[in-house]
Amino acid sequence: MIRLTGIERTFVVGEEQVHALRGATLEIGQGEYLSIMGPSGSGKSTLLNVIGLLDRPSAGIYELDQRDVTGLSDDELARMRREKIGFVFQFFHLVPRLSAAQNIELPMVLAGIDPTGRKPRLNRLLAEYGLEDRAGHRPDQLSGGQCQRVAIARAMAMNPSVILADEPTGNLDRHTGREVMAVLERVHHNGGTVVLVTHDPEIGSRAHRRLRMIDGAVVSDEKS
């Protein structure tokens, strides 16, 4: 499903070259539940951004669903992201003026799905994530856990091949974080692929496969 071969990512900061990723080689199969851990600055989020087609590698090859996506145009990358990848972030990134239902529906609107096609999918997502009684509420009227559930439902709106979660519990208290992890793990139990970046060893250890990064390199890859 996902194959990275010799992925490098280099940034120029002032007169200095920063190697955010160093020769990352990795395969992720359909239905895996994978955590990426390591200290700050180790390259975790950069790796996730490359996997999510938000950032281009400086060198190496990225294959997604057996297609080399390394050299795709910006428009092609945007289409691949929309069709195959769902994102969940630490700070939710919901549109403040939109209701919970409208935030969940947004990827379907951007994809050009007509209202009759959107409605049953939206209703299913609201029910599945326990948001039916919050459908008309804006983000500032929701708790942190509810906002993250809206974000996960939005990420699932286009039936993606993979969910990428960057510190999804980092802005939540421990109890709410566990509730959010239960929601993400339900995605995995239903056959979805989940790739999670976290600083929290307890959260990271829940994954069935655990990568550790240091200085831009993958230094360990363990399975339960």
C-alpha positions as CSV (number, residue, x, y, z in Angstrom):
1,M,0.0,0.0,0.0
2,I,2.7,2.5,1.1
3,R,6.3,2.0,0.2
4,L,9.1,4.6,0.9
5,T,12.5,3.9,-0.5
6,G,15.5,6.1,0.5
7,I,13.4,9.1,1.3
8,E,15.4,12.3,2.1
9,R,14.1,15.7,3.1
10,T,16.5,18.6,3.3
11,F,15.7,22.1,4.3
12,V,17.9,25.2,4.0
13,V,17.7,27.4,7.1
14,G,19.9,30.5,6.6
15,E,23.2,29.1,5.4
16,E,22.7,25.7,7.0
17,Q,21.3,22.5,5.5
18,V,18.9,20.6,7.9
19,H,18.4,16.9,7.1
20,A,14.9,16.3,8.4
21,L,14.8,12.8,6.9
22,R,17.8,10.6,6.2
23,G,17.2,7.6,3.9
24,A,13.8,6.5,5.3
25,T,12.8,3.2,3.9
26,L,9.5,1.8,5.0
27,E,6.5,-0.3,3.9
28,I,3.0,0.0,5.5
29,G,0.4,-2.6,4.5
30,Q,-3.4,-2.3,4.3
31,G,-5.0,-2.4,7.7
32,E,-1.9,-1.8,9.8
33,Y,-1.9,0.3,13.0
34,L,1.5,2.0,13.2
35,S,2.9,4.6,15.7
36,I,5.9,6.8,15.0
37,M,7.7,8.0,18.1
38,G,10.9,9.9,18.9
39,P,12.2,13.1,20.5
40,S,11.3,16.6,19.2
41,G,13.1,17.3,15.9
42,S,13.5,13.6,15.1
43,G,11.6,13.9,11.8
44,K,8.3,12.3,12.9
45,S,6.0,15.0,11.5
46,T,8.1,15.4,8.4
47,L,7.7,11.7,7.6
48,L,4.0,11.9,8.2
49,N,3.8,15.0,5.9
50,V,5.6,13.1,3.2
51,I,3.3,10.1,3.6
52,G,0.3,12.4,3.4
53,L,1.6,14.1,0.2
54,L,1.7,17.4,2.1
55,D,5.5,17.6,1.5
56,R,7.7,16.4,-1.3
57,P,10.9,14.4,-0.6
58,S,14.2,15.8,-1.7
59,A,15.3,12.4,-2.8
60,G,13.9,8.8,-2.9
61,I,10.8,7.1,-4.2
62,Y,7.3,7.1,-2.7
63,E,4.8,4.5,-4.0
64,L,1.1,4.7,-2.9
65,D,-1.1,1.8,-3.9
66,Q,1.6,0.6,-6.3
67,R,1.8,4.0,-8.0
68,D,5.0,6.2,-7.9
69,V,3.7,9.5,-6.6
70,T,7.1,11.2,-6.2
71,G,6.9,13.4,-9.3
72,L,3.2,14.1,-9.5
73,S,2.0,17.6,-10.2
74,D,0.4,19.7,-7.4
75,D,-3.1,19.1,-8.8
76,E,-2.5,15.4,-9.0
77,L,-1.2,15.3,-5.4
78,A,-4.2,17.2,-4.3
79,R,-6.5,14.7,-5.9
80,M,-4.6,11.7,-4.4
81,R,-4.8,13.3,-0.9
82,R,-8.6,13.9,-1.3
83,E,-9.3,10.4,-2.5
84,K,-6.9,8.3,-0.4
85,I,-5.8,10.1,2.8
86,G,-7.6,11.4,5.8
87,F,-5.8,13.8,8.3
88,V,-6.3,14.3,12.0
89,F,-4.3,17.0,13.7
90,Q,-3.5,18.1,17.3
91,F,-5.4,21.4,17.0
92,F,-8.4,20.0,15.0
93,H,-8.2,22.5,12.1
94,L,-12.0,22.8,11.9
95,V,-13.5,25.8,10.1
96,P,-14.8,28.0,13.0
97,R,-17.8,29.4,11.2
98,L,-19.1,26.0,10.1
99,S,-21.2,23.6,12.2
100,A,-20.0,20.2,13.1
101,A,-22.1,18.7,10.2
102,Q,-20.8,21.2,7.7
103,N,-17.1,20.6,8.8
104,I,-17.7,16.8,8.3
105,E,-19.4,17.4,4.9
106,L,-16.7,19.8,3.6
107,P,-14.4,17.2,1.9
108,M,-17.4,15.9,0.0
109,V,-18.4,19.4,-1.1
110,L,-14.8,20.0,-2.3
111,A,-14.9,16.7,-4.2
112,G,-18.0,17.8,-6.0
113,I,-20.4,15.2,-4.6
114,D,-24.0,16.4,-5.0
115,P,-26.2,17.0,-1.9
116,T,-28.2,13.8,-2.4
117,G,-25.0,11.8,-2.3
118,R,-23.6,13.6,0.7
119,K,-26.6,13.4,3.0
120,P,-26.7,9.6,3.7
121,R,-22.9,9.6,4.2
122,L,-23.0,12.6,6.5
123,N,-25.9,11.1,8.6
124,R,-23.9,7.8,8.9
125,L,-20.8,9.6,10.1
126,L,-22.7,11.8,12.6
127,A,-24.3,8.6,14.1
128,E,-21.1,6.6,14.0
129,Y,-19.1,9.2,15.9
130,G,-21.8,10.1,18.4
131,L,-22.4,13.6,17.0
132,E,-26.0,13.6,16.0
133,D,-27.0,15.9,18.9
134,R,-24.1,18.3,18.1
135,A,-24.5,18.5,14.3
136,G,-25.6,22.1,14.4
137,H,-22.9,23.3,16.9
138,R,-19.9,25.3,15.8
139,P,-16.4,24.3,17.1
140,D,-16.5,27.0,19.8
141,Q,-19.6,25.3,21.2
142,L,-18.0,21.9,21.4
143,S,-15.6,20.2,23.9
144,G,-12.1,19.3,22.8
145,G,-13.1,15.6,22.5
146,Q,-16.1,16.5,20.4
147,C,-14.0,18.7,18.1
148,Q,-11.6,15.8,17.6
149,R,-14.4,13.4,16.9
150,V,-15.7,15.9,14.3
151,A,-12.1,16.0,12.8
152,I,-12.0,12.2,12.6
153,A,-15.4,12.0,11.0
154,R,-14.3,14.6,8.5
155,A,-11.1,12.6,7.8
156,M,-13.3,9.5,7.1
157,A,-15.8,11.4,4.8
158,M,-14.1,10.3,1.6
159,N,-13.5,6.7,2.7
160,P,-9.7,7.1,2.6
161,S,-7.2,4.3,2.3
162,V,-5.2,5.6,5.3
163,I,-5.8,7.9,8.3
164,L,-2.7,10.0,9.4
165,A,-3.0,11.4,12.9
166,D,-0.4,13.9,14.1
167,E,-0.5,14.1,18.0
168,P,-4.3,13.6,18.0
169,T,-4.4,13.6,21.8
170,G,-1.8,16.3,22.4
171,N,-4.4,19.1,23.0
172,L,-6.6,16.9,25.3
173,D,-6.7,15.8,28.9
174,R,-5.8,12.1,29.4
175,H,-9.3,10.9,29.8
176,T,-10.6,12.6,26.7
177,G,-7.4,11.5,24.9
178,R,-8.2,7.8,25.7
179,E,-11.7,8.3,24.3
180,V,-10.3,9.8,21.1
181,M,-7.9,6.9,20.8
182,A,-10.8,4.5,21.1
183,V,-12.4,6.2,18.1
184,L,-9.3,6.0,16.0
185,E,-8.8,2.4,17.0
186,R,-12.3,1.6,15.9
187,V,-11.2,2.9,12.4
188,H,-8.4,0.3,12.5
189,H,-10.7,-2.5,13.8
190,N,-13.0,-1.8,10.8
191,G,-10.1,-2.5,8.4
192,G,-8.6,1.0,8.1
193,T,-4.9,1.8,8.1
194,V,-3.9,4.2,10.9
195,V,-0.5,5.9,11.1
196,L,-0.1,7.9,14.3
197,V,2.7,10.4,15.5
198,T,2.9,10.8,19.2
199,H,5.2,11.8,22.0
200,D,3.2,9.8,24.5
201,P,4.7,6.3,25.1
202,E,1.4,5.0,26.5
203,I,-0.4,6.1,23.3
204,G,2.4,4.8,21.0
205,S,2.5,1.4,22.7
206,R,-1.1,0.8,21.8
207,A,-0.2,0.4,18.1
208,H,0.5,-3.0,16.7
209,R,3.7,-1.7,15.1
210,R,6.0,1.0,16.5
211,L,8.7,3.0,14.7
212,R,11.2,5.1,16.5
213,M,13.1,8.0,14.9
214,I,16.2,9.9,15.8
215,D,17.8,12.7,13.8
216,G,15.7,12.0,10.7
217,A,16.4,8.3,10.6
218,V,14.2,5.3,11.4
219,V,16.2,3.5,14.1
220,S,13.8,0.8,15.2
221,D,10.7,-1.0,13.8
222,E,8.9,-3.3,16.2
223,K,5.7,-5.3,16.0
224,S,3.6,-6.6,18.8
